[in-house]
Amino acid sequence: MKIKPCIELVEGKLVSTKKYRGKMSKVAESLLLDYLQQYDMDRQQIYFIYSIGLSETIKERINEIARKKGFKNSIWIEGGGTISTHSGPGGFGIAGIEV
């Protein structure tokens, strides 16, 4: 079914707020665009968290979108064991500082 839940930190709790469907390449783009629409982010820097298995093609596309949206720096952080265990191979997340 290719369902990918969006897990957000809401009032200190992890909550599944939305479900994306489809290939990870499209889901990652949709997640980033939804995130940027929902939050007014500081454009100096954005953080992307991933688990092993996320393709380099997806990372390049996400970096391209971030640049087009005005971000000066994109920092990729590999998730540790807990994140990778829960997200599975190819997991993707976003963090930033809201203005």
Residue pairs with C-beta under 8 A, 6 or more apart in sequence:
1 21
2 21
2 22
2 23
3 19
3 20
3 21
4 19
4 20
4 21
4 24
4 27
5 16
5 18
5 19
5 20
6 16
6 17
6 18
6 19
6 20
6 31
6 34
7 14
7 15
7 16
7 17
8 14
8 15
8 17
9 15
10 17
18 34
20 27
20 30
20 31
21 27
24 54
24 55
24 58
24 90
24 92
25 55
25 57
25 58
25 61
27 92
28 54
28 58
28 61
28 62
28 92
29 61
29 62
29 65
31 92
31 94
32 62
32 65
32 66
32 94
33 65
35 94
35 96
36 69
39 96
39 98
40 98
40 99
41 71
41 96
41 97
41 98
41 99
42 96
42 97
42 98
42 99
43 69
43 70
43 71
43 72
44 71
44 72
44 73
45 71
45 72
45 73
45 74
45 75
45 96
45 97
46 66
46 71
46 73
46 74
46 75
46 94
46 95
46 96
47 74
47 75
47 76
47 77
47 94
47 95
47 96
48 59
48 62
48 74
48 75
48 76
48 77
48 92
48 93
48 94
48 95
49 76
49 77
49 78
49 79
49 83
49 91
49 92
49 93
49 94
49 95
50 59
50 76
50 77
50 78
50 79
50 90
50 91
50 92
50 93
51 78
51 79
51 83
51 84
51 87
51 88
51 89
51 90
51 91
51 92
52 78
52 84
52 89
52 90
53 88
53 89
53 90
53 91
54 89
54 90
54 91
54 92
55 90
58 92
59 76
62 74
62 92
63 74
66 74
67 74
79 87
79 91
79 93
83 91
83 93
84 91
87 93
